[in-house]
C-alpha cells in the first residue's frame, strides 16, 4: 500500500477502541496511533518498506480488513 492508500483506508475504516493489532499490541487511542505512525511514515527518508511505522499501519489495515470480511 502507498501512504495515500493507507490514509484513504483509515479514513473509511474506523479503528474500534481496544482493537488488537497482534497478540502483543492493543490499540487504545486509535486517533493518536494513526496520527503518530502516519507522521513517521511521511517523514521517513528511506524506502518506506523499511519503516516500522509503515508495517504497523499495514498490519492494522489487515486486521481491520479481515474483521470486515469475517462479518
FIMARKOL-955838 format. One record per atom (N, C-alpha, C): residue in one letter; atom name; x, y, z. Coordinates in Angstrom, 1 decimal, decimal comma. Atoms other than C-alpha are relative to their C-alpha. Example, Ala and Ser with C-alpha at 12.3 -4.5 7.8 and 13.67 -1.06 7.14 Angstrom:
REM residues 2
   r    a        x        y        z
   a    N      0,9     -1,2      0,0
   a   CA     12,3     -4,5      7,8
   a    C      0,9      1,2      0,0
   s    N     -0,9     -1,1      0,0
   s   CA     13,7     -1,1      7,1
   s    C     -0,8      1,1      0,8
//
This chain:
REM residues 71
   r    a        x        y        z
   x    N      0,8     -1,2      0,0
   x   CA      0,0      0,0      0,0
   x    C      0,9      1,2      0,0
   x    N     -0,7     -1,3     -0,1
   x   CA      1,1      3,5     -0,6
   x    C     -0,4      0,8      1,2
   x    N      0,4     -0,8     -1,1
   x   CA      1,0      6,2      2,0
   x    C     -1,4      0,6     -0,2
   x    N      1,3     -0,5      0,3
   x   CA     -2,0      7,7      0,3
   x    C     -1,1     -1,1      0,1
   x    N      1,0      1,1     -0,1
   x   CA     -3,8      4,3      0,1
   x    C     -0,3     -0,2      1,5
   x    N      0,2      0,2     -1,5
   x   CA     -3,2      3,9      3,9
   x    C     -0,9      1,1      0,6
   x    N      0,8     -1,2     -0,5
   x   CA     -4,6      7,4      4,6
   x    C     -1,5     -0,2     -0,4
   x    N      1,4      0,2      0,4
   x   CA     -7,7      6,6      2,5
   x    C     -0,6     -1,2      0,7
   x    N      0,5      1,2     -0,7
   x   CA     -8,1      3,2      4,1
   x    C     -0,5      0,4      1,4
   x    N      0,4     -0,3     -1,4
   x   CA     -8,1      4,6      7,6
   x    C     -1,1      1,1      0,1
   x    N      1,1     -1,0      0,0
   x   CA    -10,4      7,5      6,6
   x    C     -1,3     -0,7     -0,2
   x    N      1,2      0,6      0,3
   x   CA    -13,0      5,0      5,6
   x    C     -0,2     -1,3      0,9
   x    N      0,1      1,2     -0,9
   x   CA    -12,3      2,2      8,2
   x    C      0,4      0,5      1,4
   x    N     -0,3     -0,5     -1,4
   x   CA    -12,6      3,5     11,8
   x    C      0,6     -1,2      0,8
   x    N     -0,6      1,0     -0,8
   x   CA    -10,5      1,7     14,3
   x    C     -0,7     -0,1      1,4
   x    N      0,8      0,1     -1,2
   x   CA    -12,7      0,5     17,2
   x    C      0,9      0,0      1,2
   x    N     -0,8      0,0     -1,2
   x   CA    -11,4      1,1     20,7
   x    C      0,3     -1,4      0,5
   x    N     -0,4      1,4     -0,5
   x   CA     -9,5     -1,9     22,1
   x    C      0,4     -1,0     -1,1
   x    N     -0,3      0,9      1,1
   x   CA     -8,6     -3,3     18,6
   x    C      1,4     -0,6      0,3
   x    N     -1,2      0,7     -0,1
   x   CA     -5,9     -5,9     18,9
   x    C      0,7     -0,1     -1,3
   x    N     -0,8      0,0      1,2
   x   CA     -3,2     -5,3     16,3
   x    C      0,7     -1,4     -0,2
   x    N     -0,6      1,3      0,0
   x   CA     -1,5     -8,5     17,2
   x    C      0,0     -0,5      1,5
   x    N      0,1      0,5     -1,3
   x   CA     -1,0    -10,7     20,3
   x    C      0,6      0,9      1,1
   x    N     -0,7     -0,9     -1,0
   x   CA      1,2     -8,1     22,0
   x    C     -0,5      1,4      0,0
   x    N      0,4     -1,4      0,2
   x   CA     -0,5     -4,9     20,9
   x    C     -1,5      0,3     -0,1
   x    N      1,4     -0,4      0,1
   x   CA     -3,9     -3,4     21,7
   x    C      0,0      1,5     -0,2
   x    N      0,1     -1,4      0,4
   x   CA     -4,7      0,0     20,1
   x    C     -1,0      0,6      1,0
   x    N      0,8     -0,6     -1,0
   x   CA     -6,0      2,1     23,0
   x    C     -0,6      1,4     -0,5
   x    N      0,3     -1,3      0,6
   x   CA     -6,0      5,6     21,3
   x    C      0,2     -0,1     -1,5
   x    N     -0,2      0,2      1,5
   x   CA     -6,6      4,9     17,6
   x    C      0,4      1,3     -0,7
   x    N     -0,3     -1,3      0,7
   x   CA     -6,5      8,6     16,6
   x    C      1,4      0,3      0,2
   x    N     -1,4     -0,3     -0,2
   x   CA     -3,1      9,1     18,2
   x    C      0,9     -1,0     -0,7
   x    N     -0,8      1,0      0,7
   x   CA     -1,8      5,8     16,9
   x    C      0,1      0,3     -1,5
   x    N     -0,1     -0,3      1,5
   x   CA     -2,7      6,8     13,3
   x    C      0,7      1,3     -0,2
   x    N     -0,7     -1,3      0,2
   x   CA     -1,5     10,4     13,7
   x    C      1,5     -0,2      0,1
   x    N     -1,4      0,1     -0,2
   x   CA      1,9      9,4     15,0
   x    C      0,6     -0,9     -1,1
   x    N     -0,6      0,9      1,0
   x   CA      2,5      6,5     12,6
   x    C      0,0      0,5     -1,4
   x    N      0,0     -0,7      1,3
   x   CA      1,4      8,4      9,6
   x    C      1,0      1,1     -0,1
   x    N     -1,0     -1,1      0,0
   x   CA      3,6     11,3     10,5
   x    C      1,4     -0,6     -0,2
   x    N     -1,3      0,7      0,1
   x   CA      6,6      8,9     10,9
   x    C      0,2     -0,5     -1,5
   x    N     -0,1      0,5      1,4
   x   CA      5,9      7,3      7,5
   x    C      0,2      1,1     -1,0
   x    N     -0,2     -1,1      0,9
   x   CA      5,6     10,6      5,8
   x    C      1,4      0,7      0,1
   x    N     -1,3     -0,7     -0,2
   x   CA      8,9     11,9      7,2
   x    C      1,1     -1,0     -0,2
   x    N     -1,0      1,0      0,2
   x   CA     10,7      8,6      6,6
   x    C      0,9      0,3     -1,2
   x    N     -0,8     -0,5      1,1
   x   CA     13,7      9,5      4,4
   x    C      0,4     -1,2     -0,9
   x    N     -0,4      1,1      0,8
   x   CA     14,4      6,0      3,1
   x    C     -1,2     -0,7     -0,6
   x    N      1,0      0,9      0,6
   x   CA     12,5      3,2      1,4
   x    C     -1,1     -0,2      1,1
   x    N      1,1      0,1     -1,0
   x   CA      9,0      3,2      3,1
   x    C     -0,2     -1,5      0,5
   x    N      0,1      1,4     -0,4
   x   CA      9,1     -0,6      3,1
   x    C      0,9     -0,4      1,2
   x    N     -0,9      0,3     -1,2
   x   CA     11,8     -0,4      5,8
   x    C     -0,4      0,8      1,2
   x    N      0,5     -0,8     -1,1
   x   CA      9,8      1,9      8,1
   x    C     -0,9     -0,8      0,9
   x    N      0,8      0,8     -0,9
   x   CA      8,5      0,2     11,2
   x    C     -1,5      0,5      0,1
   x    N      1,4     -0,6     -0,1
   x   CA      5,5      2,6     11,4
   x    C     -0,8     -0,5     -1,2
   x    N      0,7      0,4      1,2
   x   CA      4,6      1,6      7,8
   x    C     -0,5     -1,4      0,2
   x    N      0,5      1,4     -0,3
   x   CA      4,4     -2,1      8,9
   x    C     -1,0      0,0      1,0
   x    N      1,0     -0,1     -1,0
   x   CA      2,4     -1,2     11,9
   x    C     -1,4      0,3     -0,6
   x    N      1,3     -0,5      0,6
   x   CA     -0,2      0,6      9,8
   x    C     -0,5     -1,1     -1,0
   x    N      0,4      1,1      0,9
   x   CA     -0,2     -2,2      7,2
   x    C     -0,6     -1,2      0,8
   x    N      0,5      1,1     -0,8
   x   CA     -0,7     -4,8      9,9
   x    C     -1,4      0,3      0,6
   x    N      1,3     -0,4     -0,5
   x   CA     -3,6     -2,8     11,4
   x    C     -1,0      0,0     -1,1
   x    N      0,9      0,0      1,1
   x   CA     -5,2     -2,4      8,0
   x    C     -0,4     -1,4     -0,3
   x    N      0,3      1,4      0,3
   x   CA     -5,0     -6,2      7,5
   x    C     -1,0     -0,5      1,1
   x    N      0,9      0,5     -1,1
   x   CA     -6,6     -6,8     10,9
   x    C     -1,5      0,6     -0,2
   x    N      1,3     -0,6      0,3
   x   CA     -9,5     -4,4     10,0
   x    C     -0,6     -0,6     -1,2
   x    N      0,5      0,7      1,2
   x   CA     -9,9     -5,9      6,6
   x    C     -0,5     -1,4      0,2
   x    N      0,4      1,4     -0,4
   x   CA    -10,0     -9,4      8,0
   x    C     -1,3      0,0      0,8
   x    N      1,2     -0,2     -0,8
   x   CA    -12,6     -8,2     10,5
   x    C     -1,3      0,2     -0,9
   x    N      1,1     -0,3      0,9
   x   CA    -14,8     -6,8      7,7
   x    C     -0,4     -1,2     -0,8
   x    N      0,3      1,2      0,8
   x   CA    -14,5     -9,9      5,6
   x    C     -0,7     -1,1      0,8
   x    N      0,6      1,0     -0,9
   x   CA    -15,4    -12,1      8,6
   x    C     -1,4      0,3      0,4
   x    N      1,4     -0,3     -0,4
   x   CA    -18,7    -10,3      9,3
   x    C     -1,0     -0,5     -0,9
//
